[in-house]
Amino acid sequence: MTALLAMSGISKRFGATQALEDVSFDLAPGRVMALIGENGAGKSTLMKVLSGACPADSGQMQIGGSRYSPSGPSSARDAGIAMIYQELNLAPDLSVEDNIMLGQEDRRWGLLARSRQRPRVRAVLDRLGHPELDPDTPVGQLSVGAQQLVEIARALIGRAQVIVFDEPTSSLAGQDVQRLFEVIKRLRSDGIGVVYISHFLEEVRELCDDYTVLRDGQVAGCGSLEGTSESDIVAMMVGRQVDELFPTIPHEAGEPLLELSELTGRRTPSRVSMVLKRGEILGVAGLVGAGRTEMLRCLFGLDPITSGRVTVAGTIRRPVPRTMIQAGLALVSEDRKDEGLAQDRSLADNITLSHLTPYSRYGWLSLARRQQAVTACMRDLEVKASSPDQFVQELSGGNQQKVALARALHQDADILLLDEPTRGIDVGTKAEVYRLIGEQAAAGKAVLFVSSYNPELLAICDRIAVMARGQLQQVHPAAEWTEESLVNCAIGGEVEAA
């Protein structure tokens, strides 16, 4: 089959870093290609070259057999390349129609011709199988899943031949994930080529036809997914066999370390009570918007509480960030971009600013000791960066997430509040993060682990609680839950422990 997109011998260097080296990548029409690799493997750089965001140093590209050399993103869009990023690029105050037509509006005599563009908008929504989306609704009022549909509709209005999805399900609930998969299958049946970037191999298996694995800027393997095992793909990604995706570190729960009693926020959570023990990993499952993040924010003092009590190691604490840090709590925020990290500060600053005591004496900061400690943190979590002085905003999303984890671990806190800590992290690094979490529990730390990825909760947690509509539902040992029972409880169904 003739390739719809052909990239041949693509190389790109940034200073001393060889981001891509002689990468070739082919995509056939009506096929879904999984682009897989660890954080920093070169996936984002390859797609930036494709989308015109940065030029390749060498190599050639073709679309439909014709030479393709974009001068920028608008040139790539005109050639039929569309990007759907993990962090959506929409104008929330504009309507669905205005967002879909943004930059490609129908005009007549210099005026917006809404009567001509409205049928086009409705036609593309029908094509996606979602005519229920009202073109007049402000995008900011839509769910994340519906906003993603608006992005896809905008790509189709622009007559995209190739659509790239970059970690599209990382912020979606289960129902929205399935809706997205149905849309992608429609695109495939229409002959559109799809590049699907994801760290979730079960998604890749369900949705994709072919795969290309990048490692250290080079192609480590490619082919049809049929007959290729997940362990084979993981080995290509990391250059070695990963024996355990969910490593087990023996640990034992001790005395209660954190107690919540009727904790209530302005909207959510509502009257949450729980006990977290030393040496325990307590998972919190639930749908997006169930109140899990809000519970952690209230507990840590980022959001005000209206009633309830927080007790740490037998002492009642008023939830204020400074007080909670001093009491031995560390939080890894779900929103690493705007809240979890200082994007315009260095890795060293981000990792150590919440705990400078080890490097401070008589009011003076020992930069050498701090640099040494940060280098060790980077090595332990395999953070790919040029040095501890590099700005966080220059790192890939996965490496930024590792920095956020490094900061929490650096605090040497007794209680770790982890909100989606493996989001955007590749499979090999996830295994290392799970190992680190287990090691923290084995060292007597208490871990409160919020995740939308039920397999990891079931694999590494001791107990799992489920939140629904702001309230904490049932809490059982992990062995008494299944993926089905977790989902059923999250949507308000009755569940009996096994």
Residue, then its C-alpha position, 0 to 999 in steps of 0.5 A: m500500500t502506498a504510504l500516505l505519509a513518508m518520513s525518511g532519514i529524519s535527524k535533529r540536533f539541539g546543541a549537544t543533544q541528538a534528539l533524532e537520528d536517521v528516523s524513518f516513519d511511514l503511515a498508510p491511509g486508513r491505518v492507526m499507527a502507534l508511536i511509542g517510546e520512553n519520555g525523551a525518546g524523540k516522539s515529540t520532536l518527530m511530531k514537531v518536525l511533521s507539524g512544521a514547528c521545527p525544521a529537521d537538520s536532514g531527511q525528507m518527507q512526502i504526503g501522498g507521494s508529493r514532497y512535503s517541506p512545511s515552513g511552519p504550522s500553518s503550512a503543515r495544516d494547509a498540507g493536511i496535517a493536524m495535531i490534537y495535543q494532550e493540553l487542548n488548544l481552544a478558546p473557552d469563551l468562544s462557541v463550538e462553531d467559532n472554535i471549529m472554524l477558527g482561522q478558516e472562517d467563511r467570509r463574504w465581502g470581508l464579513l463572517a458568513r455564518s449562514r454558509q459555515r453553519p451547515r459545514v459545522r453541523a456536517v462535520l459533527d454528524r461525520l464524527g457521530h456527535p450531532e448533539l453538540d450545539p454549535d452555539t455552546p461556549v466551549g468552556q462549558l463542555s466536558v474535556g471529552a467534548q472539547q476534544l471532539v471540537e478539536i477533531a472537528r476543526a481538523l476535519i474542517g481543514r481537510a486533514q489527511v493525517i491527524v496526530f493524537d498526543e496522549p489524548t486519554s490522559s485527562l478523560a474518564g472511561q466513557d469519554v475514552q470509549r467515545l474517542f476510540e469510536v471517533i478514531k475508528r470512524l476516521r480510519s474508515d474514512g481513509i484518514g491516517v492517524v498517529y496515536i501517541s500513548h503510554f497505555l499499551e492496552e489502548v494501543r492494543e485495542l485501537c492501533d494497527d501498526y507500531t513504531v518504537l523510538r528509543d534514544g532518538q532512533v527507531a528501535g522497532c516497527g511493524s504490525l501489532e498483530g503477533t507482537s506482545e506487550s513485553d516485546i514492545v516494552a523491551m524495544m522501548v527500554g532496551r531490556q526486558v522489564d520483568e515486572l510492570f508492577p513490582t512488589i515491594p514487601h511492606e506492612a501497615g502500622e499505626p494510624l498516621l493521618e486521620l480525616s474526620e468529616l472533612t468538607g470543602r466549599r463544594t467537594p469533598s463532602r464529609v470525608s472520613m478515612v484513616l491512613k496508616r504508616g507503611e500503607i498505600l491507600g488508593v483512591a479511585g473514581l471518575v473525573g470530577a468525583g472530588r478526589t483532587e479536591m479532597l487532597r487540596c483541602l487536606f493540604g490546605l490549598d482549598p479552604i475547608t468549611s468543617g471537619r478535622v485533620t489529625v496528623a500523628g495524633t495532633i490536630r492540624r489546621p490545613v495550611p500548606r506551610t503547616m502541612i509541610q512542617a507536619g510531614l506531608a508532601l503533595v504531587s499535584e495533578d496539574r503539574k503545568d500551572e500548579g505542580l511546578a515553577q515552569d520558569r525555574s530550574l530543576a534544582d529550584n523545583i526539587t529543593l525549594s520546599h526543603l532547603t534545610p539540608y543545604s542551609r547553614y547560618g542563613w547561607l545556602s550551599l549550592a554545591r551540596r544542593q547540586q550534588a543532591v539534585t543530581a542524585c535525584m535526577r539519576d534515581l528517577e532517570v530525569k532526562a535533562s542537560s543539568p540541574d540548572q535547566f529550566v523545567q519548561e524545557l523538559s518533556g511532560g513526562n520528565q516534568q512529572k518526574v521532577a514533581l515526584a523528585r520534589a516530594l521524595h526530596q522532602d522526606a515527608d512521612i505522608l505522600l499525597l500523590d494525585e495521578p503521579t504516573r500521568g504522562i510517564d512511559v511504561g518503563t518509568k512507571a515500573e520504577v515509580y511503582r517501585l519507589i512508592g513501594e520502597q517508601a511504604a516499606a520505609g514506613k511512609a504513608v501513601l495516599f494514591v489518587s489515580s484514574y488508572n484502575p490496574e495500577l491501583l489494584a496492583i500496588c495498593d493495600r486498600i482502595a477507596v472509591m469517591a463518587r459525587g464528592q463523598l467517599q464510598q466503600v473502602h476495601p482491601a485491594a484484593e477484594w476489588t476488580e476493575e468492574s466493581l471499581v467502575n460500578c462503585a464510581i458510578g453509584g452502583e451497589v458493590e459488595a466486597a468479594 
